[in-house]
Each structure stands twice: as C-alpha cells, then as structure tokens.
Amino acid sequence: MKRAIVVGASSGIGLEVARLLKKEGWHVGVAARRTDMLSEFDCFKKIDVTDEHADSLLFELIEDLGGMDLYFHASAIGHQNRQLDDRVELDTVYTNCIGFTRMIGAAYRYFLSHGGGHIAAISSIAGTKGLGPAPSYSASKSYQATYLQALEQLSNKNHLNIRFTDIRPGFVGTALIDDGNSYPIVLDKFKVAKDIVRSINKKRHVRIIDWRWRVLTKLWRLIPNFVWRRLPL
C-alpha cells in the first residue's frame, strides 16, 4: 500500500488532498497545528512547522504510518500587508521559508535513505513576480519554487529516485484569503485538490492551476521590470 504524509491538513487544500488520497487507497498520515479535523485519517500528529523539533515529529509520524512514499506540503500563511507590519512579514518568513525548508529538507533526507519517493508542495502563482500588496508572501513563494527546483537538480545530479511536483494555484477560496480583501479569479478548493492529485499521479514537475492563471502568469513574465515596478496593484 502506498503511504502519504500531508502536512498542513487541518483545512483548505491540504485537508481535501488528504481526503482524495485516502479515497484513492493511499494510507494517509496528516499533520497540522490544529488536529480537531484530523481524526478521520489513519495517523495524525500536531506539528507546527515553525517549531525547531517539527522534523523529529515528522519522522515519528512516518514511523507510525509505517513508511512514506509521498510527502505533500500544504502548510503556509499569507496576508496582504500594505502597511508592512513587521510581525506579519516575519511570521510569513518563519512559516513559508524556514518551516518549509525544515520540512521539505526532512522529507528529502528520508527519501535519500529509503530508496526514493515523491515530494509535492504548494507554492503559488504569487511567486511569479513581486506583489506590492503582499511583499513577504510573494517573496516566500518565489523562494519555495526555487528551492524545489534546486533540490530536483541536486537529486538528478546524484541519480536519486526522488521526484518533485511544484503546485502553483491562483487564489483559492479558503480561509487564507478570507480577510475582507477582493481577489480575482478565485478557484474552488475541491477542483484544485482534484487537479493536485492528478498532477501528483502524473508526476508533473510544475503545475499552475488553472488555465486562466497559466495565461496570466505567462503575461506577467513578459512585462518588463521597469513597467512592473510602477503597476498600481
């Protein structure tokens, strides 16, 4: 039986992906800071990715599950922060950069010593360009995408059997954007979760969800930086 760990599964995309994997026959272990929604799964554990011992807790969850073939990382925070509140900016870095690095690195080292596996993670289309309303969030998502790409290059160089899938959704209707601000082209979390599971099964390297965001991000990349810096987002 295939075994998957989903970190960041207390709600939103992470929870729906975990449910779909379970429906497909995966043996699923889940983790999050809040565990009230996790008892429906085979194994669960309270893990805060910003905790310096979070990687050890991940290894405990893997042992409880009996192994791991897929690590899926959905843990993230993000806010518009036009006033550049320092707490918001730093909390975003701690979760989306430091916590992300800690957990993805732990999964990589596990697969390194167990013959390989699959690492999938949600970055975002927000990492395509620096977004003025959400500086730390867009920067952290660019970091995540670059980190995954670098690890895939490292894995290939060393002929390791570790696959990677970088999931880049547009705005998704979850609590993450339930902040009173308006967002364009908001995606349904259930459809996004189905797309993610399909992308994992097809072993895609990068998946931008959905087609409208694929078009928009291509256009964003064509905009010269001297123009982008002046856009009133």
N, CA and C of each residue as an Amber inpcrd file, in Angstrom:
protein
   699
   0.8430000  -1.2000000   0.0000000   0.0000000   0.0000000   0.0000000
   0.8770000   1.2490000   0.0000000   0.5010000   2.2280000  -0.8240000
   1.2410000   3.4820000  -0.8700000   0.9160000   4.3200000   0.3620000
   1.9380000   5.0220000   0.8560000   1.7880000   5.8120000   2.0860000
   2.1190000   7.2720000   1.8140000   1.2280000   8.1590000   2.2580000
   1.4060000   9.5920000   2.0380000   1.3070000  10.3440000   3.3530000
   2.1520000  11.3380000   3.5120000   2.0830000  12.2800000   4.6240000
   1.6660000  13.6300000   4.0600000   0.6490000  14.2350000   4.6620000
   0.2030000  15.5730000   4.2740000   0.3810000  16.4940000   5.4710000
   1.2090000  17.5170000   5.3160000   1.4470000  18.4940000   6.3790000
   0.7330000  19.7880000   6.0100000  -0.0660000  20.2880000   6.9580000
  -0.9190000  21.4380000   6.6890000  -2.2950000  20.9740000   6.2730000
  -2.8260000  19.9630000   6.9850000  -4.0540000  19.2870000   6.5550000
  -5.2660000  19.6040000   7.4190000  -5.1870000  20.6440000   8.2330000
  -6.3050000  20.9120000   9.1390000  -7.5010000  21.5230000   8.4310000
  -7.2810000  22.1230000   7.2390000  -8.3790000  22.7460000   6.4970000
  -7.9260000  22.9980000   5.0660000  -8.8260000  23.5620000   4.2630000
  -8.4600000  24.0310000   2.9370000  -7.9570000  22.9470000   2.0150000
  -6.9840000  23.3180000   1.1910000  -6.4720000  22.4160000   0.1580000
  -5.8380000  21.1720000   0.7680000  -5.0490000  21.3400000   1.8150000
  -4.3680000  20.2070000   2.4230000  -5.3310000  19.1230000   2.8720000
  -6.4100000  19.5290000   3.5210000  -7.4090000  18.5610000   4.0020000
  -8.0800000  17.8520000   2.8350000  -8.4390000  18.5870000   1.7910000
  -9.1200000  17.9700000   0.6480000  -8.1980000  17.0280000  -0.1160000
  -6.9210000  17.3860000  -0.2520000  -5.9660000  16.4930000  -0.9090000
  -5.8030000  15.2070000  -0.0980000  -5.7010000  15.3370000   1.2190000
  -5.5780000  14.1540000   2.0720000  -6.7910000  13.2370000   1.9190000
  -7.9700000  13.8270000   1.8530000  -9.1840000  13.0280000   1.6890000
  -9.2110000  12.3110000   0.3380000  -8.7840000  12.9990000  -0.7090000
  -8.7620000  12.3770000  -2.0380000  -7.7460000  11.2440000  -2.1090000
  -6.5840000  11.4470000  -1.5100000  -5.5740000  10.3860000  -1.4940000
  -6.1060000   9.1560000  -0.7560000  -6.7730000   9.4000000   0.3670000
  -7.3590000   8.2870000   1.1170000  -8.4080000   7.5560000   0.2810000
  -9.2150000   8.3270000  -0.4490000 -10.2430000   7.7340000  -1.3010000
  -9.6220000   6.8900000  -2.4020000  -8.4250000   7.2860000  -2.8640000
  -7.7320000   6.5240000  -3.9120000  -7.0250000   5.2890000  -3.3690000
  -7.0700000   5.0850000  -2.0680000  -6.4790000   3.8850000  -1.5000000
  -5.1410000   4.0890000  -0.8170000  -4.6880000   5.3360000  -0.7200000
  -3.4390000   5.6110000  -0.0070000  -3.6490000   5.4320000   1.4900000
  -2.6040000   4.9990000   2.1750000  -2.5350000   5.0010000   3.6350000
  -2.0200000   6.3930000   3.9910000  -2.8380000   7.2100000   4.6650000
  -2.5530000   8.6420000   4.8060000  -2.3090000   9.0330000   6.2560000
  -1.1940000   9.7140000   6.4810000  -0.9070000  10.3470000   7.7560000
  -0.9420000  11.8530000   7.5730000  -1.5170000  12.5690000   8.5310000
  -1.6950000  14.0100000   8.3770000  -1.1610000  14.7390000   9.6000000
  -0.8150000  16.0040000   9.3800000  -0.2960000  16.8210000  10.4740000
  -0.6980000  18.2680000  10.2650000  -0.8600000  18.9760000  11.3610000
  -1.1900000  20.3990000  11.3230000  -1.0470000  20.9530000  12.7350000
  -1.1450000  22.2670000  12.8390000  -1.1250000  22.8810000  14.1750000
  -2.4140000  22.5860000  14.9320000  -3.5330000  22.4500000  14.1890000
  -4.8160000  22.0950000  14.7880000  -5.1830000  20.6810000  14.3440000
  -5.5530000  19.8410000  15.3040000  -5.8060000  18.4340000  14.9840000
  -7.2730000  18.0460000  15.0930000  -8.1650000  19.0190000  15.3220000
  -9.5720000  18.6830000  15.5590000 -10.2450000  18.0520000  14.3400000
  -9.7070000  18.2980000  13.1400000 -10.3170000  17.7590000  11.9170000
  -9.5820000  16.5240000  11.3910000  -8.6240000  16.0010000  12.1300000
  -7.7320000  15.0030000  11.5550000  -8.0130000  13.5590000  11.9720000
  -8.9640000  13.3490000  12.8580000  -9.1780000  12.0020000  13.3990000
  -9.7290000  11.0200000  12.3630000 -10.1760000  11.5010000  11.2050000
 -10.6950000  10.6000000  10.1670000  -9.5860000   9.8550000   9.4330000
  -8.3240000  10.2190000   9.7060000  -7.2040000   9.6300000   8.9780000
  -6.4970000   8.5620000   9.7970000  -5.6790000   7.7520000   9.1010000
  -5.0180000   6.6060000   9.7110000  -4.1110000   7.0280000  10.8700000
  -3.3350000   8.0540000  10.6440000  -2.4190000   8.5780000  11.6720000
  -2.4510000  10.0910000  11.6080000  -2.3540000  10.7340000  12.7370000
  -2.2580000  12.1880000  12.7250000  -1.4200000  12.6570000  13.9020000
  -0.8360000  13.8400000  13.7180000   0.0260000  14.3910000  14.7500000
  -0.0120000  15.9130000  14.6860000   0.0600000  16.5430000  15.8300000
   0.1280000  18.0010000  15.8930000   1.5530000  18.4410000  15.5760000
   1.7090000  19.1770000  14.4890000   3.0270000  19.6670000  14.0800000
   2.9020000  21.1230000  13.6480000   3.7080000  21.9750000  14.2580000
   3.8610000  23.3660000  13.8340000   5.1990000  23.4550000  13.1130000
   5.1740000  23.7580000  11.8180000   6.4090000  23.7080000  11.0270000
   7.4410000  24.7320000  11.4820000   7.0110000  25.7340000  12.2630000
   7.9640000  26.7340000  12.7670000   8.6880000  26.2580000  14.0250000
   8.2420000  25.1330000  14.5810000   8.8980000  24.5690000  15.7580000
  10.2020000  23.8970000  15.3340000  11.2740000  24.1350000  16.0790000
  12.5730000  23.5830000  15.6760000  12.6280000  22.0620000  15.7540000
  11.6620000  21.4530000  16.4300000  11.6140000  19.9890000  16.5220000
  10.5790000  19.3810000  15.5670000  10.0500000  20.1890000  14.6480000
   8.9940000  19.7090000  13.7540000   9.4710000  18.5550000  12.8810000
  10.7380000  18.5710000  12.4790000  11.2410000  17.4800000  11.6430000
  11.2570000  16.1600000  12.3990000  11.5920000  16.2130000  13.6880000
  11.5610000  14.9870000  14.5060000  10.1450000  14.4410000  14.6350000
   9.1720000  15.3510000  14.7700000   7.7730000  14.9230000  14.8480000
   7.3190000  14.3100000  13.5260000   7.8210000  14.8510000  12.4200000
   7.5120000  14.2640000  11.1210000   8.0220000  12.8310000  11.0420000
   9.2400000  12.6000000  11.4780000   9.7900000  11.2470000  11.4380000
   8.9930000  10.2980000  12.3400000   8.4770000  10.8050000  13.4670000
   7.6230000   9.9810000  14.3260000   6.3290000   9.6000000  13.5960000
   5.7620000  10.5710000  12.8600000   4.5320000  10.3000000  12.1120000
   4.7930000   9.2870000  11.0060000   5.9290000   9.4110000  10.3460000
   6.2910000   8.4400000   9.3020000   6.4020000   7.0390000   9.8940000
   7.0080000   6.9340000  11.0530000   7.1440000   5.6320000  11.7110000
   5.7790000   5.0730000  12.0840000   4.8900000   5.9400000  12.6130000
   3.5360000   5.4950000  12.9630000   2.7890000   4.9730000  11.7380000
   3.0390000   5.6040000  10.5870000   2.3640000   5.2320000   9.3510000
   2.9560000   3.9740000   8.7270000   4.1950000   3.6800000   9.1070000
   4.8630000   2.5090000   8.5450000   5.6910000   2.8030000   7.3150000
   5.9980000   4.0920000   7.0970000   6.8100000   4.4790000   5.9470000
   6.1720000   5.6460000   5.2100000   6.8500000   6.1280000   4.1680000
   6.3340000   7.2530000   3.3870000   6.8080000   7.1430000   1.9470000
   5.8470000   7.2210000   1.0210000   6.1540000   7.2490000  -0.4060000
   5.9440000   8.6470000  -1.0000000   5.0490000   9.4100000  -0.3870000
   4.7330000  10.7610000  -0.8510000   4.7180000  11.7070000   0.3340000
   5.4350000  12.8140000   0.1850000   5.3300000  13.8940000   1.1610000
   4.6580000  15.0710000   0.4580000   3.5100000  15.5230000   0.9960000
   2.7990000  16.6680000   0.4190000   2.7620000  17.7960000   1.4430000
   3.2930000  18.9550000   1.0430000   3.4060000  20.0970000   1.9460000
   2.4040000  21.1740000   1.5470000   1.4230000  21.4080000   2.4330000
   0.4090000  22.4290000   2.1740000   0.4070000  23.5160000   3.2360000
   1.3250000  23.4540000   4.1780000   1.3680000  24.4090000   5.2830000
   1.8970000  25.7520000   4.8100000   1.1120000  26.8090000   5.0220000
   1.5380000  28.1410000   4.6000000   0.6350000  29.1880000   5.2380000
   1.1410000  30.4050000   5.3320000   0.3120000  31.5400000   5.7050000
   0.5610000  32.6470000   4.6960000  -0.3830000  33.5670000   4.5880000
  -0.2060000  34.6790000   3.6640000  -1.2530000  35.7420000   3.8800000
  -0.8310000  36.9870000   3.8470000  -1.7440000  38.1070000   4.0530000
  -1.3190000  39.2720000   3.1720000  -2.3100000  40.0480000   2.7550000
  -1.9630000  41.3460000   2.2140000  -1.4350000  42.1950000   3.3670000
  -0.4030000  42.9480000   3.0930000   0.2500000  43.7010000   4.1800000
   0.7530000  45.0440000   3.6330000  -0.2040000  45.8570000   3.2190000
   0.1350000  47.1350000   2.5790000   0.8140000  48.1040000   3.5320000
   0.6000000  47.9320000   4.8370000   1.2550000  48.8000000   5.8260000
   2.6070000  48.2490000   6.2710000   2.9570000  47.1010000   5.7510000
   4.2290000  46.4260000   6.0380000   4.4410000  46.2040000   7.5410000
   3.4080000  45.6830000   8.1840000   3.5150000  45.3180000   9.5910000
   4.6130000  44.2650000   9.7410000   5.5770000  44.5290000  10.6080000
   6.7440000  43.6540000  10.6900000   6.4000000  42.2620000  11.1870000
   5.3870000  42.1500000  12.0680000   5.0210000  40.8340000  12.5920000
   4.4590000  39.9460000  11.4840000   3.6400000  40.5380000  10.6250000
   3.0710000  39.7910000   9.5050000   4.1740000  39.3250000   8.5680000
   5.0970000  40.2200000   8.2430000   6.1760000  39.8680000   7.3260000
   7.0510000  38.7540000   7.8890000   7.4130000  38.8730000   9.1530000
   8.3140000  37.8810000   9.7480000   7.6230000  36.5410000   9.9750000
   6.3560000  36.5720000  10.4090000   5.6260000  35.3160000  10.5900000
   5.5280000  34.5550000   9.2680000   5.3430000  35.2920000   8.1710000
   5.2730000  34.6680000   6.8540000   6.5890000  33.9960000   6.5010000
   7.6880000  34.6690000   6.7810000   9.0050000  34.0880000   6.5090000
   9.2430000  32.8500000   7.3690000   8.8900000  32.9220000   8.6510000
   9.1110000  31.7760000   9.5370000   8.3580000  30.5340000   9.0450000
   7.1160000  30.7280000   8.5980000   6.3120000  29.5890000   8.1450000
   6.6650000  29.1600000   6.7310000   6.6670000  30.1080000   5.7980000
   6.7800000  29.7790000   4.3760000   8.2070000  29.5570000   3.8930000
   9.1740000  30.0500000   4.6430000  10.5750000  29.8360000   4.2450000
  11.2890000  28.8960000   5.2130000  11.3610000  29.2740000   6.4760000
  12.1010000  28.4520000   7.4470000  11.3780000  27.1260000   7.6960000
  10.0740000  27.1900000   7.9720000   9.3160000  25.9640000   8.1960000
   9.2820000  25.0830000   6.9610000   9.1110000  25.6990000   5.8080000
   9.1100000  24.9690000   4.5370000  10.4380000  24.2550000   4.3320000
  11.5310000  24.9620000   4.5310000  12.8570000  24.3700000   4.3430000
  13.0860000  23.2150000   5.3090000  12.6550000  23.4120000   6.5450000
  12.8220000  22.3650000   7.5580000  12.1100000  21.0810000   7.1400000
  10.8660000  21.1950000   6.6990000  10.0580000  20.0100000   6.4290000
  10.3960000  19.3720000   5.0850000  10.6010000  20.1790000   4.0630000
  10.9800000  19.6340000   2.7610000  12.3540000  18.9670000   2.8610000
  13.2560000  19.6000000   3.5920000  14.5830000  19.0120000   3.7900000
  14.5140000  17.6830000   4.5180000  13.6490000  17.6080000   5.5400000
  13.4930000  16.3570000   6.2870000  12.9430000  15.2540000   5.3840000
  11.9580000  15.5960000   4.5470000  11.4020000  14.6070000   3.6150000
  12.4550000  14.1430000   2.6180000  13.2490000  15.0790000   2.1170000
  14.3220000  14.7360000   1.1750000  15.3090000  13.7610000   1.8110000
  15.7220000  14.0500000   3.0450000  16.6940000  13.1780000   3.7130000
  16.0970000  11.8010000   3.9930000  14.7950000  11.7600000   4.2930000
  14.1520000  10.4640000   4.4920000  14.2060000   9.6490000   3.2030000
  13.8010000  10.2670000   2.1050000  13.8030000   9.5450000   0.8310000
  15.2150000   9.1790000   0.3840000  16.1800000  10.0280000   0.7170000
  17.5810000   9.7470000   0.3930000  18.0330000   8.4330000   1.0210000
  17.5610000   8.1750000   2.2240000  17.9900000   6.9700000   2.9400000
  17.0210000   5.7880000   2.7910000  15.9350000   5.9920000   2.0280000
  14.9540000   4.9100000   1.8790000  14.6410000   4.6050000   0.4080000
  15.5710000   4.9060000  -0.4780000  15.4200000   4.4820000  -1.8660000
  14.5780000   5.3630000  -2.7530000  14.1670000   6.5290000  -2.2580000
  13.4320000   7.4610000  -3.1050000  12.0080000   7.6900000  -2.6610000
  11.3290000   8.5650000  -3.4090000   9.9560000   8.9260000  -3.0860000
   9.5570000  10.1600000  -3.8640000   8.4690000  10.7560000  -3.4620000
   7.8840000  11.8820000  -4.1910000   7.6080000  13.0180000  -3.2120000
   8.1390000  14.2030000  -3.5080000   7.8820000  15.4060000  -2.7270000
   7.0310000  16.3440000  -3.5730000   5.8650000  16.7030000  -3.0560000
   4.9920000  17.6720000  -3.7290000   4.6700000  18.7800000  -2.7410000
   4.5880000  20.0050000  -3.2290000   4.3350000  21.1280000  -2.3450000
   3.5740000  22.2160000  -3.0760000   2.7980000  22.9670000  -2.3240000
   2.0810000  24.1090000  -2.8770000   2.9490000  25.3500000  -2.7300000
   3.3930000  25.8890000  -3.8560000   3.9700000  27.2310000  -3.8140000
   2.8330000  28.1670000  -4.2260000   2.9510000  28.9240000  -5.2930000
   1.8520000  29.8000000  -5.6950000   2.2300000  30.5740000  -6.9380000
   1.2070000  31.0120000  -7.6850000   1.4610000  31.9440000  -8.7810000
   1.9730000  33.2760000  -8.2340000   1.7770000  33.5180000  -6.9360000
   2.2410000  34.7690000  -6.3180000   3.7560000  34.9000000  -6.3580000
   4.4530000  33.7780000  -6.5690000   5.9080000  33.8280000  -6.6500000
   6.4260000  34.2130000  -8.0230000   5.5270000  34.4520000  -8.9810000
   5.9410000  34.7810000 -10.3430000   6.6330000  36.1410000 -10.4040000
   6.0570000  37.1240000  -9.7080000   6.5990000  38.4840000  -9.6440000
   6.3770000  39.0170000  -8.2330000   7.1570000  40.0110000  -7.8420000
   6.9300000  40.6390000  -6.5520000   5.6110000  41.3790000  -6.5310000
   4.7400000  41.0490000  -5.5690000   3.4170000  41.6660000  -5.4680000
   3.4140000  42.6740000  -4.3290000   3.2550000  43.9370000  -4.6530000
   3.3050000  45.0030000  -3.6610000   2.3610000  44.8450000  -2.4860000
   1.1110000  44.3870000  -2.6920000   0.2080000  44.2260000  -1.5480000
   0.6180000  43.1220000  -0.5800000   1.4610000  42.1960000  -1.0160000
   1.8530000  41.0600000  -0.1660000   3.3380000  40.7680000  -0.3630000
   4.2250000  41.6430000   0.1020000   5.6570000  41.5030000  -0.1920000
   6.2640000  40.1950000   0.3070000   6.0800000  39.9170000   1.5940000
   6.7020000  38.7210000   2.1590000   6.1000000  37.4480000   1.5850000
   4.8010000  37.4610000   1.3490000   4.1450000  36.2740000   0.8000000
   4.6610000  35.9580000  -0.5980000   4.6810000  36.9540000  -1.4860000
   5.1290000  36.6790000  -2.8540000   6.6020000  36.2920000  -2.8750000
   7.4100000  36.9260000  -2.0280000   8.8280000  36.5660000  -1.9680000
   9.0180000  35.1470000  -1.4430000   8.2290000  34.7630000  -0.4450000
   8.3660000  33.4160000   0.1290000   7.9400000  32.3460000  -0.8710000
   6.9570000  32.6500000  -1.6980000   6.5160000  31.6790000  -2.6870000
   7.5260000  31.5390000  -3.8220000   8.1920000  32.6250000  -4.1600000
   9.2890000  32.5390000  -5.1230000  10.4160000  31.6900000  -4.5500000
  10.7050000  31.8630000  -3.2690000  11.7220000  31.0490000  -2.5890000
  11.3690000  29.5690000  -2.6650000  10.1070000  29.2380000  -2.3740000
   9.6970000  27.8350000  -2.3710000   9.8890000  27.1880000  -3.7380000
   9.4560000  27.8920000  -4.7850000   9.5870000  27.3350000  -6.1320000
  11.0490000  27.1240000  -6.5000000  11.9030000  28.0870000  -6.1420000
  13.3320000  27.9740000  -6.4440000  13.9720000  26.8480000  -5.6380000
  13.5600000  26.6970000  -4.3920000  14.1110000  25.6360000  -3.5370000
  13.7710000  24.2560000  -4.0940000  12.5230000  24.0730000  -4.5060000
  12.1250000  22.7850000  -5.0840000  12.8950000  22.4870000  -6.3630000
  13.0680000  23.5060000  -7.1980000  13.8200000  23.3300000  -8.4370000
  15.2660000  22.9420000  -8.1410000  15.8600000  23.5950000  -7.1470000
  17.2490000  23.2990000  -6.7860000  17.3920000  21.8790000  -6.2510000
  16.4400000  21.4450000  -5.4220000  16.5080000  20.0840000  -4.8910000
  16.3320000  19.0460000  -5.9930000  15.4750000  19.3550000  -6.9620000
  15.3060000  18.4040000  -8.0720000  16.6020000  18.2900000  -8.8750000
  17.2720000  19.4150000  -9.0800000  18.5620000  19.3770000  -9.7750000
  19.5730000  18.5610000  -8.9730000  19.5920000  18.7710000  -7.6530000
  20.5070000  18.0280000  -6.7840000  20.2160000  16.5330000  -6.8310000
  18.9320000  16.1870000  -6.7880000  18.5340000  14.7840000  -6.8470000
  18.9740000  14.1420000  -8.1630000  18.7610000  14.8510000  -9.2650000
  19.1510000  14.3140000 -10.5740000  20.6610000  14.1500000 -10.6910000
  21.3870000  15.1230000 -10.1730000  22.8510000  15.0530000 -10.2330000
  23.3670000  13.8130000  -9.5220000  22.7250000  13.4630000  -8.4080000
  23.1690000  12.3220000  -7.6110000  22.4320000  11.0290000  -7.9620000
  21.6550000  11.0760000  -9.0530000  20.9400000   9.8930000  -9.5540000
  20.0400000   9.2790000  -8.4810000  19.3180000  10.1580000  -7.7850000
  18.4020000   9.6980000  -6.7510000  17.0050000   9.5190000  -7.3330000
  16.2640000   8.6420000  -6.7440000  14.9010000   8.3720000  -7.2010000
  13.9120000   9.2290000  -6.3990000  14.1590000  10.5480000  -6.3890000
  13.2800000  11.4730000  -5.6790000  12.6370000  12.3950000  -6.7110000
  11.3170000  12.3380000  -6.8060000  10.5730000  13.1600000  -7.7510000
   9.9900000  14.3810000  -7.0380000   9.7030000  15.4160000  -7.8090000
   9.1890000  16.6620000  -7.2480000   8.0160000  17.1710000  -8.0700000
   7.0260000  17.7180000  -7.3790000   5.9160000  18.3940000  -8.0380000
   5.6670000  19.7200000  -7.3310000   5.8330000  20.8040000  -8.0720000
   5.6050000  22.1600000  -7.5660000   4.2140000  22.5940000  -8.0250000
   3.2860000  22.7300000  -7.0740000   1.9110000  23.1090000  -7.3660000
   1.7690000  24.6210000  -7.1880000   1.3060000  25.2980000  -8.2440000
   1.1710000  26.7600000  -8.1910000  -0.2630000  27.1700000  -8.5190000
  -1.1350000  27.1640000  -7.5320000  -2.5060000  27.6050000  -7.7920000
  -2.6000000  29.1310000  -7.7950000  -3.6650000  29.6230000  -8.4250000
  -4.0270000  31.0180000  -8.2370000  -4.7160000  31.1580000  -6.8890000
  -5.5040000  32.1940000  -6.7360000  -6.2200000  32.3860000  -5.4800000
  -7.2950000  31.3150000  -5.3200000  -7.3290000  30.6920000  -4.1360000
  -8.2590000  29.5920000  -3.8740000  -9.1840000  29.9990000  -2.7290000
 -10.4490000  29.6400000  -2.8430000 -11.4400000  30.0170000  -1.8400000
 -11.2780000  29.2530000  -0.5390000 -10.2970000  29.6440000   0.2560000
 -10.0510000  29.0500000   1.5710000  -9.9190000  30.1740000   2.6030000
  -9.6930000  29.7790000   3.8500000  -9.5480000  30.7700000   4.9160000
  -8.3470000  31.6880000   4.6980000  -7.4020000  31.2530000   3.8780000
  -6.1930000  32.0440000   3.6440000  -6.5110000  33.3950000   3.0240000
  -7.5650000  33.4760000   2.2160000  -7.9100000  34.7600000   1.5930000
  -9.2170000  35.3290000   2.1480000  -9.6880000  34.7830000   3.2580000
 -10.9080000  35.2900000   3.8880000 -10.5390000  36.4430000   4.8190000
 -10.0760000  37.5500000   4.2160000  -9.5680000  38.6650000   5.0050000
 -10.2350000  39.9990000   4.6830000 -11.3540000  39.9320000   3.9540000
 -12.0670000  41.1500000   3.6290000 -11.5800000  41.8630000   2.3840000
 -10.4860000  41.3750000   1.7820000  -9.9750000  41.9660000   0.5500000
 -10.5800000  41.2500000  -0.6580000 -10.5360000  41.8940000  -1.8060000
 -11.0460000  41.2810000  -3.0260000  -9.9100000  40.6230000  -3.7930000
 -10.2000000  39.4750000  -4.4140000  -9.2000000  38.7220000  -5.1620000
  -9.7950000  38.3060000  -6.5080000  -8.9990000  38.3410000  -7.5710000
  -9.5080000  37.9490000  -8.8830000  -9.4620000  36.4360000  -9.1020000
 -10.3620000  35.9410000  -9.9060000 -10.3840000  34.5460000 -10.3660000
 -10.1420000  33.5750000  -9.1940000 -11.0460000  33.5890000  -8.2400000
 -10.9220000  32.7060000  -7.0750000 -11.3610000  31.2940000  -7.4660000
 -10.5090000  30.3160000  -7.1800000 -10.7380000  28.9250000  -7.5820000
 -11.4350000  28.1280000  -6.4800000 -12.1750000  27.1190000  -6.8940000
 -12.8520000  26.2280000  -5.9590000 -11.8450000  25.2370000  -5.3690000
 -11.8060000  25.1240000  -4.0520000 -10.7880000  24.2910000  -3.4010000
 -10.9250000  22.8120000  -3.7470000 -12.1550000  22.3530000  -3.9980000
 -12.3540000  20.9360000  -4.3340000 -11.7890000  20.6190000  -5.7200000
 -12.0180000  21.5200000  -6.6790000 -11.4660000  21.3290000  -8.0180000
  -9.9460000  21.4260000  -7.9970000  -9.4310000  22.3420000  -7.1920000
  -7.9790000  22.4840000  -7.0710000  -7.3630000  21.2180000  -6.4910000
  -8.0020000  20.6630000  -5.4590000  -7.4870000  19.4360000  -4.8400000
  -7.4620000  18.2860000  -5.8370000  -8.4940000  18.1570000  -6.6610000
  -8.5260000  17.1020000  -7.6860000  -7.4010000  17.2920000  -8.6970000
  -7.1650000  18.5410000  -9.0890000  -6.0920000  18.8360000 -10.0340000
  -4.7380000  18.4750000  -9.4280000  -4.5680000  18.7640000  -8.1480000
  -3.3110000  18.4580000  -7.4660000  -3.0470000  16.9530000  -7.4480000
  -4.0590000  16.1760000  -7.0810000  -3.8870000  14.7190000  -7.0140000
  -3.5830000  14.1580000  -8.4030000  -4.2650000  14.6610000  -9.4340000
  -3.9550000  14.2280000 -10.8000000  -2.5110000  14.5690000 -11.1620000
  -2.0820000  15.7450000 -10.7810000  -0.7120000  16.1730000 -11.1000000
   0.3130000  15.3120000 -10.3900000   0.0250000  14.9270000  -9.1590000
   0.9160000  14.0330000  -8.4210000   0.9630000  12.6650000  -9.1000000
  -0.1970000  12.1440000  -9.4530000  -0.2550000  10.8320000 -10.1010000
   0.4730000  10.8260000 -11.4450000   0.4260000  11.9570000 -12.1530000
   1.1030000  12.0690000 -13.4470000   2.5690000  12.4830000 -13.3100000
   2.9980000  12.7110000 -12.0530000   4.3860000  13.0820000 -11.7520000
   4.8270000  14.3470000 -12.5000000   3.9220000  15.3170000 -12.5510000
   4.2710000  16.5880000 -13.1750000   5.3130000  17.3140000 -12.3480000
   6.1930000  18.0400000 -13.0210000   7.2190000  18.8120000 -12.3160000
   6.6400000  20.1130000 -11.7690000   5.8990000  20.8290000 -12.6000000
   5.2740000  22.0910000 -12.2100000   3.8520000  22.0970000 -12.7460000
   2.9160000  22.5320000 -11.9030000   1.5260000  22.6170000 -12.3270000
   0.9330000  23.9410000 -11.8570000   0.5950000  24.8140000 -12.7990000
  -0.1150000  26.0520000 -12.4980000  -1.6070000  25.7750000 -12.6550000
  -2.3880000  26.1140000 -11.6340000  -3.8270000  25.8510000 -11.6330000
  -4.5610000  27.1990000 -11.6120000  -5.4840000  27.4860000 -12.5140000
  -5.9740000  26.7230000 -13.6430000  -5.5130000  27.3890000 -14.9370000
  -6.2100000  27.1620000 -16.0750000  -5.7440000  27.6630000 -17.3680000
  -5.6980000  29.1820000 -17.4020000  -6.6300000  29.8340000 -16.6890000
  -6.6340000  31.3020000 -16.6850000  -5.3870000  31.8490000 -16.0080000
  -4.9700000  31.1910000 -14.9440000  -3.7620000  31.6290000 -14.2570000
  -2.5120000  31.2730000 -15.0500000  -2.5720000  30.2010000 -15.8380000
  -1.4380000  29.8770000 -16.7060000  -1.2300000  30.9750000 -17.7400000
  -2.3360000  31.4710000 -18.2880000  -2.2450000  32.5610000 -19.2580000
  -1.7430000  33.8360000 -18.5930000  -2.3040000  34.1700000 -17.4350000
  -1.9230000  35.4050000 -16.7600000  -0.4580000  35.4120000 -16.3380000
   0.0130000  34.2970000 -15.8050000   1.4110000  34.2750000 -15.3620000
   2.3800000  34.3630000 -16.5390000   1.9870000  33.8050000 -17.6880000
   2.8160000  33.9780000 -18.8850000   2.8830000  35.4480000 -19.2690000
   1.7510000  36.1340000 -19.1740000   1.7310000  37.5640000 -19.4870000
   2.5440000  38.3630000 -18.4840000   2.4300000  37.9990000 -17.2040000
   3.2170000  38.6960000 -16.1700000   4.7080000  38.6330000 -16.4880000
   5.1730000  37.4640000 -16.9260000   6.6010000  37.2870000 -17.1780000
   7.0790000  38.1600000 -18.3480000   6.1480000  38.5100000 -19.2310000
   6.5120000  39.3290000 -20.3900000   6.6030000  40.8170000 -20.0570000
   6.0470000  41.2100000 -18.9270000   6.0560000  42.6260000 -18.5530000
   7.4480000  43.0100000 -18.0610000   8.0860000  43.9960000 -18.6670000
   9.4250000  44.4070000 -18.2180000   9.3870000  44.8900000 -16.7600000
  10.4860000  44.6730000 -16.0520000  10.5310000  45.0380000 -14.6430000
  10.3200000  46.5320000 -14.4130000  10.8040000  47.3690000 -15.3370000
  10.6450000  48.8040000 -15.1270000   9.1740000  49.2160000 -15.2320000
   8.3700000  48.4120000 -15.9590000   6.9300000  48.6470000 -16.0120000
   6.2530000  48.0410000 -14.7860000   6.6380000  46.7960000 -14.4480000
   6.0190000  46.0980000 -13.3070000   6.1830000  46.8930000 -12.0110000
   7.3350000  47.4970000 -11.8160000   7.5830000  48.2510000 -10.5820000
   6.6030000  49.4020000 -10.4030000   6.0120000  49.8640000 -11.4760000
   5.1130000  51.0270000 -11.4150000   3.6370000  50.6590000 -11.4770000
   3.3380000  49.3590000 -11.5450000   1.9320000  48.9620000 -11.6270000
   1.2200000  49.2010000 -10.2990000   0.0370000  49.8080000 -10.3160000
  -0.6990000  50.0810000  -9.0740000  -1.5510000  48.8830000  -8.6530000
  -0.9210000  47.8450000  -8.1480000  -1.6640000  46.6380000  -7.7640000
  -2.4750000  46.8790000  -6.4830000
